[in-house]
Amino acid sequence: MTRPGSLVLATNNPKKLRELRRIFEAAGLDIRVLGLGDFDRYPEPEETERTFEGNAFLKAEAAMRATGLLAVADDSGLEVDELNGMPGVRSARWAGPACDDEDNNALLLAQLDGVPAERRTARFVCALAMVAPDGERRVWHGRMPGRITDQPAGDNGFGYDPLFVPAGMTMTSGELTAQEKDSISHRGIAVRAFVDYLRGLA
């Protein structure tokens, strides 16, 4: 496969799209990154798989078929040890199908109410899947360990960022700058591995 001039990130989340574009720009890759909003709407697949990797491939495959471009999709989430690895692949819908970030965060805090700090360990995980028009399929993984705090802090990021303190830090992901978060995040790790792959293409 040759290096593409454009690719599509299978998301309608503008924050994820900005994140990928930031990392590409920092890496000096001259590849146009498009989102689903740049194309006519198509039936997006339901995330029915039990793994992040499986759901990421569902989304990337659908985007490649609809656009004809190399497509990448991530499926990411939070695994909390005290909750036996949940919310996991249900992270975005933890409080229900019509929930938002505040609902999810409130439910998580309620479920961890009274749990001491040493048992609030967790990690963000990401699977970034690529599906190319020529049939090539690859996946990259990233993990960011840390812990869940007892109250939200910070207005940056999205999802569970205001509740998550990365390992070795005292601030939540919601208090980090975009560049600070990119440098350590689960998605940043997976995307940089993808960038290294693209760099190796002629």
N, CA, C and O of each residue as an XYZ file, in Angstrom:
808
protein
N       0.831     -1.189      0.000
C       0.000      0.000      0.000
C       0.872      1.247      0.000
O       1.882      1.300      0.702
N       0.491      2.242     -0.776
C       1.212      3.508     -0.788
C       0.573      4.480      0.208
O      -0.578      4.307      0.609
N       1.331      5.492      0.596
C       0.817      6.454      1.564
C      -0.342      7.235      0.954
O      -0.203      7.782     -0.140
N      -1.486      7.298      1.642
C      -2.653      7.989      1.082
C      -2.526      9.508      1.203
O      -1.849     10.014      2.098
N      -3.178     10.220      0.299
C      -3.228     11.666      0.400
C      -4.313     12.130      1.351
O      -4.244     13.218      1.922
N      -5.342     11.261      1.511
C      -6.446     11.553      2.411
C      -6.868     10.269      3.102
O      -6.656      9.172      2.586
N      -7.462     10.416      4.263
C      -8.074      9.287      4.948
C      -9.264      9.804      5.726
O      -9.409     11.006      5.948
N     -10.115      8.875      6.139
C     -11.290      9.265      6.913
C     -11.227      8.622      8.293
O     -10.973      7.425      8.431
N     -11.462      9.440      9.301
C     -11.615      8.943     10.664
C     -13.104      8.728     10.889
O     -13.894      9.668     10.796
N     -13.482      7.507     11.182
C     -14.898      7.158     11.292
C     -15.463      7.633     12.625
O     -15.674      6.846     13.547
N     -15.701      8.937     12.703
C     -16.288      9.506     13.913
C     -17.077     10.760     13.568
O     -16.787     11.453     12.593
N     -18.076     11.030     14.388
C     -18.790     12.299     14.338
C     -18.401     13.170     15.523
O     -18.988     14.229     15.742
N     -17.403     12.719     16.291
C     -16.950     13.437     17.477
C     -15.887     14.457     17.061
O     -14.773     14.068     16.709
N     -16.210     15.752     17.094
C     -15.241     16.751     16.636
C     -13.975     16.786     17.483
O     -12.913     17.157     16.984
N     -14.070     16.407     18.753
C     -12.887     16.429     19.618
C     -11.914     15.320     19.229
O     -10.700     15.523     19.260
N     -12.431     14.159     18.865
C     -11.556     13.077     18.399
C     -10.891     13.467     17.083
O      -9.712     13.185     16.869
N     -11.655     14.121     16.199
C     -11.107     14.529     14.910
C      -9.998     15.558     15.107
O      -8.951     15.464     14.466
N     -10.211     16.534     15.978
C      -9.160     17.518     16.258
C      -7.930     16.861     16.855
O      -6.801     17.239     16.541
N      -8.148     15.878     17.716
C      -7.038     15.177     18.355
C      -6.161     14.487     17.305
O      -4.936     14.602     17.339
N      -6.802     13.768     16.371
C      -6.034     13.070     15.335
C      -5.312     14.065     14.443
O      -4.152     13.852     14.090
N      -5.984     15.149     14.075
C      -5.340     16.152     13.227
C      -4.152     16.788     13.929
O      -3.134     17.048     13.288
N      -4.252     17.047     15.229
C      -3.132     17.618     15.997
C      -1.915     16.708     15.948
O      -0.792     17.160     15.724
N      -2.156     15.419     16.162
C      -1.038     14.466     16.196
C      -0.403     14.338     14.813
O       0.820     14.258     14.702
N      -1.216     14.318     13.761
C      -0.675     14.262     12.410
C       0.147     15.509     12.106
O       1.231     15.416     11.530
N      -0.365     16.676     12.491
C       0.348     17.919     12.234
C       1.670     17.950     12.977
O       2.689     18.360     12.421
N       1.659     17.509     14.255
C       2.891     17.487     15.037
C       3.912     16.540     14.430
O       5.118     16.756     14.555
N       3.429     15.487     13.769
C       4.333     14.509     13.153
C       4.804     14.946     11.773
O       5.676     14.308     11.183
N       4.232     16.030     11.255
C       4.643     16.516      9.940
C       4.117     15.684      8.789
O       4.701     15.690      7.706
N       3.010     14.960      9.007
C       2.441     14.135      7.940
C       1.471     14.966      7.108
O       0.505     15.515      7.638
N       1.725     15.057      5.827
C       0.877     15.836      4.928
C      -0.235     14.938      4.378
O      -0.259     14.596      3.196
N      -1.146     14.573      5.268
C      -2.282     13.727      4.902
C      -3.545     14.423      5.388
O      -3.644     14.817      6.550
N      -4.506     14.570      4.485
C      -5.753     15.232      4.849
C      -6.618     14.268      5.654
O      -6.926     13.170      5.190
N      -7.006     14.677      6.856
C      -7.825     13.842      7.736
C      -9.271     14.346      7.694
O      -9.560     15.463      8.123
N     -10.159     13.523      7.181
C     -11.571     13.858      7.071
C     -12.369     13.129      8.138
O     -11.949     12.086      8.640
N     -13.512     13.682      8.477
C     -14.429     13.025      9.400
C     -15.701     12.630      8.683
O     -15.870     12.933      7.502
N     -16.589     11.961      9.377
C     -17.831     11.525      8.736
C     -18.695     12.705      8.320
O     -19.508     12.580      7.404
N     -18.532     13.845      8.975
C     -19.286     15.030      8.601
C     -18.927     15.573      7.228
O     -19.653     16.406      6.685
N     -17.819     15.113      6.657
C     -17.403     15.552      5.326
C     -18.045     14.741      4.208
O     -17.794     14.994      3.030
N     -18.873     13.765      4.577
C     -19.480     12.877      3.579
C     -20.995     12.799      3.798
O     -21.512     13.165      4.853
N     -21.680     12.312      2.769
C     -23.097     12.032      2.929
C     -23.288     10.992      4.027
O     -22.465     10.091      4.194
N     -24.374     11.126      4.765
C     -24.626     10.179      5.849
C     -24.866      8.777      5.298
O     -25.416      8.614      4.209
N     -24.455      7.783      6.049
C     -24.709      6.395      5.699
C     -25.068      5.650      6.981
O     -24.785      6.147      8.071
N     -25.674      4.489      6.883
C     -26.044      3.740      8.086
C     -24.791      3.270      8.833
O     -24.057      2.406      8.352
N     -24.564      3.837      9.984
C     -23.401      3.441     10.765
C     -23.698      2.148     11.517
O     -24.819      1.948     11.985
N     -22.712      1.275     11.634
C     -22.965     -0.019     12.278
C     -23.154      0.122     13.785
O     -22.563      0.994     14.422
N     -23.979     -0.744     14.333
C     -24.104     -0.812     15.783
C     -22.847     -1.473     16.338
O     -22.300     -2.398     15.739
N     -22.402     -0.984     17.488
C     -21.189     -1.520     18.109
C     -21.569     -2.755     18.918
O     -21.785     -2.692     20.129
N     -21.642     -3.866     18.217
C     -22.156     -5.102     18.811
C     -21.061     -6.049     19.306
O     -21.359     -7.059     19.943
N     -19.802     -5.729     19.019
C     -18.714     -6.618     19.415
C     -18.422     -6.482     20.916
O     -18.798     -5.494     21.546
N     -17.754     -7.480     21.465
C     -17.439     -7.481     22.900
C     -16.055     -6.921     23.199
O     -15.651     -6.812     24.357
N     -15.331     -6.564     22.131
C     -13.976     -6.030     22.323
C     -13.850     -4.678     21.640
O     -14.576     -4.378     20.693
N     -12.922     -3.868     22.132
C     -12.640     -2.588     21.492
C     -12.186     -2.797     20.056
O     -12.602     -2.070     19.155
N     -11.333     -3.789     19.846
C     -10.816     -4.063     18.504
C     -11.941     -4.436     17.551
O     -11.981     -3.952     16.420
N     -12.850     -5.286     17.994
C     -13.950     -5.698     17.136
C     -14.834     -4.533     16.726
O     -15.219     -4.425     15.562
N     -15.161     -3.657     17.676
C     -15.995     -2.498     17.360
C     -15.264     -1.507     16.459
O     -15.874     -0.903     15.577
N     -13.965     -1.339     16.677
C     -13.189     -0.428     15.837
C     -13.193     -0.899     14.388
O     -13.325     -0.087     13.472
N     -13.051     -2.199     14.179
C     -13.067     -2.724     12.810
C     -14.450     -2.589     12.168
O     -14.544     -2.334     10.967
N     -15.509     -2.753     12.937
C     -16.849     -2.553     12.388
C     -16.992     -1.144     11.819
O     -17.498     -0.965     10.711
N     -16.547     -0.152     12.575
C     -16.687      1.243     12.158
C     -15.772      1.586     10.993
O     -16.177      2.295     10.072
N     -14.533      1.085     11.027
C     -13.592      1.379      9.943
C     -14.039      0.736      8.634
O     -13.944      1.353      7.573
N     -14.518     -0.479      8.705
C     -14.979     -1.187      7.500
C     -16.146     -0.447      6.861
O     -16.182     -0.274      5.642
N     -17.099     -0.012      7.676
C     -18.262      0.700      7.139
C     -17.849      2.024      6.504
O     -18.365      2.392      5.448
N     -16.926      2.740      7.135
C     -16.478      4.025      6.595
C     -15.722      3.842      5.287
O     -15.897      4.633      4.360
N     -14.884      2.814      5.196
C     -14.139      2.564      3.957
C     -15.100      2.243      2.816
O     -14.924      2.738      1.702
N     -16.111      1.420      3.082
C     -17.066      1.036      2.034
C     -17.897      2.238      1.577
O     -18.245      2.345      0.401
N     -18.214      3.141      2.512
C     -19.063      4.283      2.177
C     -18.300      5.385      1.460
O     -18.881      6.112      0.655
N     -16.999      5.522      1.739
C     -16.236      6.649      1.203
C     -15.233      6.258      0.131
O     -14.825      7.096     -0.673
N     -14.829      4.987      0.113
C     -13.798      4.549     -0.823
C     -12.396      4.937     -0.414
O     -11.446      4.704     -1.161
N     -12.249      5.534      0.778
C     -10.942      5.960      1.274
C     -10.418      5.002      2.333
O     -11.176      4.234      2.926
N      -9.114      5.060      2.559
C      -8.553      4.387      3.716
C      -9.261      4.939      4.945
O      -9.359      6.154      5.117
N      -9.749      4.058      5.790
C     -10.519      4.486      6.957
C      -9.879      3.964      8.236
O      -9.377      2.841      8.294
N      -9.911      4.806      9.250
C      -9.473      4.394     10.578
C     -10.598      4.703     11.555
O     -11.360      5.652     11.371
N     -10.687      3.893     12.586
C     -11.685      4.099     13.621
C     -11.102      3.622     14.935
O     -10.402      2.612     14.997
N     -11.404      4.368     15.978
C     -10.957      3.896     17.281
C     -12.170      3.498     18.100
O     -13.257      4.055     17.944
N     -11.968      2.538     18.964
C     -12.938      2.268     20.010
C     -12.145      2.322     21.304
O     -11.159      1.606     21.479
N     -12.582      3.164     22.186
C     -11.833      3.432     23.404
C     -12.772      3.378     24.589
O     -13.986      3.514     24.443
N     -12.209      3.181     25.745
C     -13.046      3.176     26.932
C     -12.236      3.088     28.194
O     -11.006      3.050     28.177
N     -12.960      3.057     29.289
C     -12.377      3.052     30.626
C     -12.611      1.696     31.275
O     -13.731      1.185     31.275
N     -11.567      1.124     31.820
C     -11.672     -0.128     32.573
C     -11.337      0.163     34.033
O     -10.230      0.603     34.345
N     -12.283     -0.080     34.914
C     -12.111      0.191     36.340
C     -11.984     -1.139     37.072
O     -12.869     -1.989     36.975
N     -10.891     -1.323     37.800
C     -10.631     -2.607     38.450
C     -11.714     -2.971     39.455
O     -12.133     -4.127     39.518
N     -12.172     -2.007     40.238
C     -13.190     -2.281     41.259
C     -14.507     -2.741     40.629
O     -15.314     -3.406     41.279
N     -14.719     -2.381     39.357
C     -15.938     -2.782     38.636
C     -15.664     -3.936     37.670
O     -16.386     -4.118     36.690
N     -14.616     -4.713     37.952
C     -14.267     -5.882     37.134
C     -14.050     -5.530     35.670
O     -14.444     -6.278     34.775
N     -13.412     -4.371     35.432
C     -13.070     -3.974     34.076
C     -14.152     -3.182     33.356
O     -13.949     -2.754     32.220
N     -15.281     -2.982     33.989
C     -16.324     -2.156     33.397
C     -16.001     -0.681     33.674
O     -15.221     -0.386     34.579
N     -16.588      0.242     32.912
C     -17.593      0.058     31.858
C     -17.085     -0.550     30.556
O     -17.896     -1.029     29.764
N     -15.767     -0.550     30.299
C     -15.246     -1.238     29.118
C     -15.863     -0.741     27.827
O     -15.948      0.464     27.594
N     -16.299     -1.684     26.977
C     -16.860     -1.297     25.681
C     -18.179     -0.554     25.832
O     -18.688     -0.003     24.856
N     -18.742     -0.529     27.034
C     -19.982      0.211     27.295
C     -19.708      1.622     27.799
O     -20.636      2.313     28.219
N     -18.460      2.060     27.765
C     -18.076      3.326     28.394
C     -18.921      4.506     27.933
O     -19.365      5.304     28.758
N     -19.147      4.630     26.640
C     -19.875      5.792     26.115
C     -21.356      5.742     26.452
O     -22.033      6.769     26.408
N     -21.869      4.564     26.788
C     -23.297      4.395     27.054
C     -23.551      3.842     28.456
O     -24.570      3.194     28.697
N     -22.630      4.097     29.370
C     -22.675      3.471     30.688
C     -23.956      3.813     31.446
O     -24.516      2.961     32.136
N     -24.413      5.035     31.324
C     -25.625      5.449     32.033
C     -26.888      5.282     31.188
O     -27.967      5.712     31.595
N     -26.760      4.662     30.021
C     -27.923      4.449     29.169
C     -27.705      4.987     27.770
O     -26.801      5.795     27.559
N     -28.519      4.557     26.798
C     -28.295      4.929     25.399
C     -28.425      6.419     25.113
O     -27.834      6.911     24.152
N     -29.183      7.144     25.924
C     -29.373      8.582     25.676
C     -28.542      9.440     26.635
O     -28.798     10.635     26.784
N     -27.559      8.834     27.275
C     -26.789      9.542     28.301
C     -25.750     10.468     27.672
O     -25.436     10.364     26.486
N     -25.222     11.384     28.506
C     -24.101     12.217     28.082
C     -22.947     12.016     29.055
O     -23.038     11.206     29.978
N     -21.859     12.760     28.844
C     -20.669     12.583     29.679
C     -20.979     12.807     31.155
O     -20.498     12.064     32.010
N     -21.774     13.821     31.456
C     -22.105     14.104     32.857
C     -22.862     12.946     33.495
O     -22.609     12.599     34.648
N     -23.786     12.347     32.753
C     -24.526     11.193     33.268
C     -23.583     10.031     33.569
O     -23.669      9.411     34.629
N     -22.685      9.742     32.632
C     -21.732      8.643     32.827
C     -20.834      8.894     34.028
O     -20.593      7.992     34.830
N     -20.341     10.117     34.149
C     -19.450     10.436     35.260
C     -20.176     10.343     36.593
O     -19.619      9.847     37.572
N     -21.415     10.817     36.636
C     -22.188     10.756     37.875
C     -22.440      9.309     38.289
O     -22.340      8.972     39.468
N     -22.765      8.455     37.323
C     -23.004      7.048     37.638
C     -21.728      6.385     38.135
O     -21.762      5.634     39.109
N     -20.602      6.653     37.477
C     -19.341      6.047     37.901
C     -18.984      6.470     39.329
O     -18.575      5.636     40.137
N     -19.134      7.739     39.637
C     -18.836      8.205     40.998
C     -19.753      7.532     42.011
O     -19.315      7.166     43.101
N     -21.019      7.371     41.656
C     -21.959      6.715     42.572
C     -21.565      5.260     42.802
O     -21.666      4.756     43.921
N     -21.121      4.590     41.753
C     -20.739      3.191     41.887
C     -19.465      3.008     42.702
O     -19.245      1.949     43.290
N     -18.627      4.042     42.735
C     -17.373      3.963     43.495
C     -17.471      4.701     44.829
O     -16.465      4.884     45.514
N     -18.666      5.120     45.192
C     -18.839      5.837     46.456
C     -18.374      4.973     47.622
O     -18.812      3.832     47.774
N     -17.481      5.527     48.444
C     -16.963      4.801     49.598
C     -15.782      3.895     49.314
O     -15.190      3.349     50.245
N     -15.426      3.722     48.048
C     -14.273      2.887     47.699
C     -12.997      3.690     47.959
O     -12.859      4.794     47.433
N     -12.057      3.162     48.758
C     -10.850      3.927     49.082
C      -9.953      4.146     47.872
O     -10.031      3.418     46.883
N      -9.099      5.164     47.970
C      -8.263      5.581     46.849
C      -7.424      4.441     46.288
O      -7.253      4.342     45.072
N      -6.899      3.582     47.150
C      -6.007      2.528     46.672
C      -6.730      1.475     45.842
O      -6.081      0.678     45.164
N      -8.057      1.455     45.881
C      -8.824      0.488     45.095
C      -9.536      1.144     43.919
O     -10.397      0.523     43.294
N      -9.188      2.391     43.610
C      -9.852      3.097     42.505
C      -8.985      3.095     41.245
O      -9.064      4.011     40.426
N      -8.164      2.066     41.099
C      -7.278      1.967     39.938
C      -8.080      1.680     38.671
O      -9.108      1.004     38.700
N      -7.576      2.214     37.559
C      -8.292      2.085     36.286
C      -7.319      2.334     35.154
O      -6.158      2.674     35.381
N      -7.795      2.165     33.943
C      -6.982      2.475     32.772
C      -7.900      2.843     31.609
O      -8.998      2.304     31.468
N      -7.427      3.767     30.786
C      -8.058      4.018     29.502
C      -7.387      3.106     28.489
O      -6.167      2.949     28.509
N      -8.173      2.505     27.605
C      -7.620      1.642     26.557
C      -8.196      2.064     25.207
O      -9.308      2.584     25.120
N      -7.418      1.829     24.168
C      -7.829      2.209     22.816
C      -7.398      1.144     21.824
O      -6.290      0.613     21.905
N      -8.281      0.841     20.894
C      -7.927      0.050     19.707
C      -8.194      0.935     18.501
O      -9.307      1.427     18.318
N      -7.170      1.137     17.676
C      -7.290      1.945     16.469
C      -7.173      1.007     15.280
O      -6.108      0.444     15.026
N      -8.270      0.841     14.554
C      -8.304     -0.094     13.428
C      -8.224      0.658     12.109
O      -8.770      1.752     11.970
N      -7.542      0.063     11.151
C      -7.415      0.615      9.808
C      -7.920     -0.407      8.800
O      -7.575     -1.587      8.867
N      -8.739      0.061      7.869
C      -9.192     -0.782      6.759
C      -8.937     -0.007      5.473
O      -9.449      1.098      5.299
N      -8.146     -0.584      4.574
C      -7.788      0.076      3.314
C      -8.639     -0.480      2.174
O      -9.112     -1.615      2.243
N      -8.833      0.327      1.118
C      -9.610     -0.155     -0.035
C      -9.033     -1.411     -0.673
O      -9.764     -2.185     -1.291
N      -7.720     -1.619     -0.527
C      -7.124     -2.823     -1.125
C      -7.287     -4.054     -0.234
O      -6.790     -5.130     -0.567
N      -7.980     -3.901      0.898
C      -8.245     -5.037      1.768
C      -7.319     -5.155      2.959
O      -7.554     -5.984      3.838
N      -6.261     -4.336      3.011
C      -5.350     -4.421      4.147
C      -6.058     -3.972      5.424
O      -6.801     -2.990      5.434
N      -5.806     -4.720      6.500
C      -6.408     -4.420      7.802
C      -5.320     -4.484      8.865
O      -4.538     -5.434      8.908
N      -5.276     -3.475      9.716
C      -4.305     -3.444     10.816
C      -4.953     -2.821     12.042
O      -5.964     -2.125     11.942
N      -4.357     -3.081     13.198
C      -4.870     -2.480     14.423
C      -3.698     -2.138     15.343
O      -2.704     -2.862     15.407
N      -3.838     -1.029     16.044
C      -2.841     -0.595     17.029
C      -3.549     -0.342     18.350
O      -4.705      0.081     18.380
N      -2.839     -0.608     19.447
C      -3.436     -0.500     20.781
C      -2.682      0.525     21.631
O      -1.490      0.758     21.434
N      -3.394      1.125     22.566
C      -2.778      2.039     23.524
C      -3.449      1.905     24.882
O      -4.640      1.608     24.971
N      -2.671      2.126     25.943
C      -3.210      2.046     27.310
C      -2.659      3.210     28.129
O      -1.501      3.593     27.968
N      -3.482      3.766     28.998
C      -3.045      4.797     29.926
C      -3.551      4.435     31.322
O      -4.741      4.583     31.600
N      -2.666      3.962     32.202
C      -3.097      3.588     33.550
C      -3.277      4.814     34.437
O      -2.723      5.881     34.176
N      -4.062      4.631     35.484
C      -4.271      5.726     36.423
C      -5.266      5.329     37.492
O      -5.362      4.159     37.863
N      -6.009      6.311     37.987
C      -7.001      6.047     39.030
C      -8.163      7.026     38.887
O      -8.052      8.065     38.236
N      -9.278      6.665     39.514
C     -10.472      7.497     39.485
C     -10.504      8.349     40.753
O     -10.419      7.827     41.865
N     -10.628      9.656     40.573
C     -10.711     10.555     41.703
C     -12.131     10.542     42.272
O     -13.006      9.866     41.732
N     -12.366     11.284     43.357
C     -13.688     11.255     43.980
C     -14.564     12.440     43.593
O     -15.705     12.545     44.043
N     -14.033     13.334     42.757
C     -14.847     14.431     42.239
C     -14.216     14.952     40.956
O     -12.996     14.903     40.805
N     -15.022     15.446     40.039
C     -14.479     15.899     38.756
C     -13.645     17.153     38.899
O     -13.886     17.976     39.783
N     -12.654     17.296     38.019
C     -11.808     18.492     37.977
C     -11.340     18.710     36.551
O     -10.891     17.776     35.887
N     -11.447     19.953     36.079
C     -10.958     20.301     34.746
C     -12.056     20.331     33.701
O     -13.013     19.558     33.748
N     -11.893     21.238     32.765
C     -12.877     21.410     31.694
C     -12.352     20.974     30.337
O     -13.047     21.130     29.334
N     -11.132     20.426     30.281
C     -10.561     19.997     29.013
C     -10.930     18.537     28.743
O     -11.448     17.839     29.614
N     -10.653     18.103     27.534
C     -10.925     16.715     27.187
C     -12.408     16.437     27.084
O     -13.203     17.344     26.841
N     -12.781     15.174     27.271
C     -14.177     14.761     27.175
C     -14.314     13.417     27.861
O     -13.327     12.848     28.327
N     -15.531     12.909     27.924
C     -15.753     11.609     28.538
C     -15.419     11.619     30.015
O     -15.854     12.495     30.762
N     -14.636     10.629     30.424
C     -14.291     10.474     31.835
C     -13.037     11.261     32.237
O     -12.552     11.113     33.359
N     -12.514     12.090     31.340
C     -11.277     12.823     31.621
C     -11.298     13.585     32.948
O     -10.286     13.574     33.649
N     -12.403     14.249     33.332
C     -12.389     15.004     34.592
C     -12.275     14.134     35.844
O     -12.016     14.647     36.932
N     -12.466     12.820     35.695
C     -12.397     11.912     36.844
C     -11.127     11.072     36.871
O     -10.872     10.368     37.848
N     -10.331     11.139     35.812
C      -9.205     10.207     35.657
C      -7.882     10.913     35.892
O      -7.557     11.891     35.219
N      -7.116     10.404     36.862
C      -5.781     10.931     37.149
C      -4.760      9.952     36.572
O      -4.637      8.835     37.075
N      -4.025     10.344     35.529
C      -3.034      9.426     34.949
C      -1.951      9.059     35.969
O      -1.617      9.852     36.850
N      -1.414      7.853     35.834
C      -0.374      7.380     36.736
C       0.787      8.361     36.776
O       1.236      8.846     35.738
N       1.272      8.651     37.980
C       2.402      9.551     38.156
C       2.029     11.016     38.164
O       2.905     11.875     38.270
N       0.748     11.320     38.054
C       0.298     12.711     38.033
C      -0.638     12.987     39.201
O      -1.138     12.067     39.848
N      -0.864     14.267     39.458
C      -1.808     14.676     40.487
C      -3.017     15.378     39.876
O      -4.016     15.585     40.565
N      -2.949     15.748     38.602
C      -4.057     16.396     37.916
C      -4.852     15.373     37.120
O      -4.323     14.333     36.726
N      -6.126     15.672     36.885
C      -6.925     14.799     36.030
C      -6.599     15.075     34.561
O      -5.987     16.088     34.222
N      -7.022     14.149     33.702
C      -6.869     14.371     32.264
C      -7.632     15.614     31.819
O      -7.262     16.258     30.837
N      -8.697     15.950     32.544
C      -9.476     17.131     32.232
C      -8.777     18.431     32.560
O      -9.218     19.498     32.132
N      -7.676     18.355     33.325
C      -6.896     19.548     33.669
C      -5.654     19.694     32.801
O      -4.968     20.714     32.865
N      -5.361     18.677     31.986
C      -4.175     18.722     31.137
C      -4.467     19.520     29.870
O      -5.613     19.594     29.425
N      -3.429     20.115     29.296
C      -3.593     20.739     27.989
C      -3.746     19.634     26.945
O      -3.444     18.469     27.205
N      -4.216     20.016     25.776
C      -4.381     19.034     24.710
C      -3.060     18.348     24.384
O      -3.022     17.137     24.167
N      -1.981     19.119     24.351
C      -0.673     18.550     24.012
C      -0.186     17.610     25.116
O       0.386     16.559     24.830
N      -0.413     17.987     26.374
C      -0.005     17.116     27.485
C      -0.762     15.796     27.435
O      -0.182     14.727     27.627
N      -2.043     15.880     27.180
C      -2.843     14.653     27.107
C      -2.421     13.797     25.918
O      -2.267     12.584     26.060
N      -2.234     14.406     24.751
C      -1.829     13.645     23.559
C      -0.556     12.842     23.808
O      -0.403     11.730     23.303
N       0.361     13.421     24.596
C       1.678     12.798     24.784
C       1.614     11.516     25.603
O       2.531     10.698     25.528
N       0.543     11.318     26.391
C       0.469     10.136     27.261
C      -0.794      9.311     27.068
O      -0.897      8.207     27.603
N      -1.761      9.834     26.307
C      -3.067      9.180     26.272
C      -3.042      7.863     25.510
O      -2.183      7.622     24.663
N      -4.009      7.026     25.839
C      -4.191      5.746     25.165
C      -4.373      5.948     23.672
O      -3.801      5.212     22.868
N      -5.174      6.949     23.296
C      -5.401      7.205     21.876
C      -4.147      7.774     21.226
O      -3.814      7.420     20.095
N      -3.449      8.656     21.940
C      -2.215      9.217     21.411
C      -1.180      8.140     21.125
O      -0.487      8.189     20.109
N      -1.078      7.168     22.023
C      -0.127      6.062     21.839
C      -0.480      5.258     20.585
O       0.392      4.945     19.775
N      -1.762      4.927     20.432
C      -2.186      4.139     19.275
C      -2.016      4.927     17.979
O      -1.574      4.382     16.968
N      -2.370      6.214     18.014
C      -2.262      7.027     16.798
C      -0.803      7.210     16.393
O      -0.488      7.178     15.203
N       0.090      7.400     17.357
C       1.515      7.552     17.000
C       2.073      6.268     16.385
O       2.943      6.328     15.515
N       1.586      5.122     16.823
C       2.002      3.864     16.189
C       1.490      3.813     14.746
O       2.194      3.341     13.853
N       0.279      4.295     14.522
C      -0.279      4.384     13.171
C       0.533      5.355     12.319
O       0.809      5.087     11.150
N       0.911      6.476     12.909
C       1.748      7.466     12.205
C       3.069      6.840     11.779
O       3.525      7.056     10.656
N       3.685      6.068     12.666
C       4.948      5.401     12.319
C       4.755      4.454     11.137
O       5.623      4.344     10.273
N       3.614      3.776     11.107
C       3.309      2.883      9.981
C       3.193      3.697      8.686
O       3.748      3.308      7.658
N       2.472      4.829      8.735
C       2.301      5.653      7.543
C       3.624      6.221      7.056
O       3.859      6.324      5.852
N       4.491      6.589      8.001
C       5.801      7.116      7.626
C       6.597      6.108      6.803
O       7.395      6.481      5.943
N       6.367      4.833      7.081
C       7.126      3.792      6.385
C       6.615      3.480      5.001
O       7.219      2.681      4.285
N       5.496      4.104      4.600
C       4.947      3.859      3.264
C       5.558      4.839      2.262
O       5.836      5.994      2.583
N       5.751      4.358      1.077
C       6.314      5.226      0.018
C       5.255      6.159     -0.515
O       5.532      6.963     -1.406
